[in-house]
Amino acid sequence: MRRTLLTASTRALADQRQVRVTANTEDLGRDNIVLVTAGIELANYRKNPVILWQHNPDWPIARALTVTATGGALEALIQFPEEGASDRADEVFELIRAEVISAVSTGFETIEAEPIDPRDPGAGTRITRAELHEISFVSIPALPSALVSERALKSAAAEAAERREFLAKLDQIERAARAPVAPSAPALAPDPTDPRIELRQLRYAARAARGGA
């Protein structure tokens, strides 16, 4: 099997844990290879549409829901498992959402190939027929044009709702902390349910998140 790395454009599909990628284009890669998209055989891959991490067969992280050849490009819609099903899948998905990982690579077996320019051995190889074995997310691709095209990002509405919920809770805790304490209350050990303790913890967490002391 010969593997070619393709930089993929990543678009994340909100709340669905899906990623759309361009897994192949017919550009000349860093490995001096052009893979003709129309010559990629997909039948066997579609029976087991595995998505790997760094081409490691021991690290399956997702499945391709669709894989199609369109206008010289091989495109795939990738579905990650539910959160918690795989620590590695969760980690890779979050790296993709954070735009740390934006590249994919294809693993395939060459069936037919020809020189790009028979007069120039250094011009590279054109693979006219190949069988796709797997698609991987990778940190360093061979084909700069194979990129993630759509990432699953949290929607703006969901983020706004989370902010409102947090601020409402903080306001509730601050109101409770300002409430007068009965003077006859005995001096006992701190009550872990005291809202003032939770308020201090929230403030400490906010300072830590901002990198403060």
C-alpha positions in Angstrom: 0.0 0.0 0.0 1.1 3.5 -0.8 -0.1 6.3 1.4 -0.4 9.9 0.2 -1.1 12.7 2.7 -3.6 15.3 1.6 -4.3 18.6 3.4 -8.1 18.8 3.9 -10.3 21.8 4.4 -12.3 21.3 7.6 -15.9 22.5 8.2 -17.4 21.3 11.4 -21.2 20.6 11.5 -22.7 22.0 14.7 -23.8 19.6 17.4 -23.5 16.5 15.1 -19.8 15.6 15.6 -19.3 15.6 11.9 -16.5 16.9 9.7 -16.5 17.4 5.9 -13.1 16.9 4.2 -11.6 17.0 0.8 -9.5 13.9 0.8 -7.9 14.1 -2.6 -7.3 16.7 -5.4 -5.4 16.2 -8.6 -2.6 18.6 -7.5 1.0 17.4 -7.5 1.8 16.4 -3.9 5.0 16.8 -1.9 5.7 13.1 -2.7 5.8 13.9 -6.5 2.5 12.1 -7.1 -0.8 13.0 -8.8 -3.7 10.7 -7.9 -6.4 10.8 -10.5 -9.7 11.0 -8.5 -11.8 9.3 -11.2 -9.5 6.3 -11.0 -10.0 5.7 -7.3 -12.0 2.5 -6.6 -14.3 3.0 -3.7 -16.5 -0.1 -3.6 -14.4 -2.0 -1.0 -13.8 1.0 1.1 -17.5 1.8 1.4 -18.0 -1.6 3.0 -15.7 -0.6 5.8 -15.3 3.2 5.7 -12.9 3.6 8.5 -11.2 6.8 9.5 -7.8 6.5 11.2 -5.5 8.8 13.2 -2.1 9.1 11.6 -2.6 6.0 9.4 -2.4 3.7 12.4 -4.7 0.7 12.0 -4.9 0.4 15.8 -6.3 3.9 16.1 -9.8 4.0 14.4 -11.5 7.2 15.4 -14.5 7.7 13.0 -16.4 6.5 10.0 -17.1 8.1 6.6 -20.9 8.5 6.1 -20.3 9.4 2.4 -17.3 9.4 0.1 -17.8 10.7 -3.4 -15.7 11.9 -6.4 -16.8 15.3 -7.5 -15.1 17.5 -10.1 -11.7 16.0 -9.6 -11.9 16.0 -5.8 -12.6 13.1 -3.4 -14.9 14.4 -0.7 -16.1 12.7 2.5 -18.5 13.4 5.3 -17.0 12.0 8.5 -19.0 11.0 11.6 -17.2 10.8 15.0 -18.7 8.6 17.7 -20.6 9.9 20.6 -18.6 11.8 23.3 -17.0 9.3 25.7 -17.0 6.3 23.3 -13.2 6.8 22.7 -10.7 9.1 24.4 -8.6 9.3 21.2 -11.6 10.1 19.0 -12.7 12.8 21.4 -9.2 14.3 21.5 -8.8 14.3 17.7 -12.3 15.8 17.2 -11.5 18.6 19.7 -8.2 19.3 17.9 -10.1 19.6 14.6 -12.7 21.9 16.2 -9.9 24.0 17.6 -8.3 24.1 14.1 -5.1 22.6 15.4 -5.6 19.6 13.0 -6.8 20.5 9.5 -5.2 17.9 7.2 -6.2 14.4 6.0 -4.4 11.7 4.1 -5.5 8.8 1.9 -4.1 5.3 2.2 -4.4 3.4 -1.1 -3.0 0.6 -3.3 -1.7 1.6 -6.7 -3.1 -0.5 -9.5 -2.0 1.5 -12.6 0.4 4.5 -12.9 2.3 6.4 -15.6 5.0 9.1 -15.7 3.6 12.6 -15.7 6.2 13.5 -18.4 8.0 10.5 -20.0 10.8 12.8 -21.1 11.5 14.0 -17.5 11.8 11.2 -14.9 11.8 13.9 -12.2 8.4 15.3 -13.1 6.6 12.8 -11.0 4.1 9.9 -11.3 0.4 10.0 -12.2 -1.6 7.2 -10.6 -4.5 6.5 -12.9 -6.1 3.7 -11.0 -5.9 2.9 -7.3 -8.0 1.2 -4.5 -8.8 3.4 -1.5 -8.0 1.6 1.8 -8.5 4.3 4.4 -8.6 8.0 5.2 -6.6 9.5 8.1 -6.5 12.7 9.9 -2.8 13.7 10.1 -0.7 16.4 11.5 1.6 16.8 8.4 0.1 16.1 4.9 1.8 15.3 1.6 -0.9 17.0 -0.5 -1.4 20.6 0.7 -4.8 20.8 -1.0 -6.4 18.0 1.0 -8.1 19.9 3.8 -11.0 19.9 6.2 -13.8 21.9 4.6 -16.4 22.0 7.5 -15.9 21.6 11.2 -18.6 20.9 13.9 -18.5 24.0 16.0 -20.8 24.9 18.9 -23.5 27.2 17.6 -23.4 30.8 18.6 -26.9 30.3 20.2 -25.7 27.4 22.3 -22.7 29.4 23.5 -24.9 32.4 24.3 -27.3 30.2 26.3 -24.4 28.8 28.3 -23.1 32.3 29.1 -26.6 33.4 30.3 -26.9 30.3 32.5 -23.5 30.9 34.0 -24.2 34.6 34.7 -27.6 33.8 36.2 -26.1 31.2 38.6 -23.3 33.7 39.6 -25.9 36.4 40.3 -28.0 34.0 42.4 -24.9 33.0 44.4 -23.8 36.6 45.0 -27.3 37.5 46.2 -27.3 34.6 48.6 -23.8 35.5 49.8 -24.9 39.1 50.6 -27.8 37.8 52.7 -27.4 38.7 56.4 -26.4 35.9 58.8 -28.3 35.5 62.0 -26.1 36.8 64.9 -27.0 33.9 67.1 -25.6 31.4 64.7 -23.0 29.2 66.4 -19.4 29.3 65.2 -19.1 25.9 63.6 -16.9 24.5 60.9 -17.6 26.0 57.4 -20.7 24.5 55.7 -19.6 23.2 52.3 -23.1 24.2 51.0 -22.6 27.8 52.0 -23.1 29.8 48.7 -20.2 32.1 49.7 -17.8 29.2 49.5 -19.1 28.3 46.0 -18.8 32.0 45.0 -15.2 32.1 46.1 -14.6 28.9 44.1 -16.2 30.3 41.0 -14.1 33.5 41.3 -10.9 31.5 41.8 -11.8 29.4 38.7 -12.4 32.5 36.7 -9.0 34.0 37.7 -7.3 30.7 37.0 -8.9 30.5 33.5 -7.6 34.0 32.8 -4.1 33.0 33.9 -4.3 35.2 37.0 -3.0 34.4 40.5 
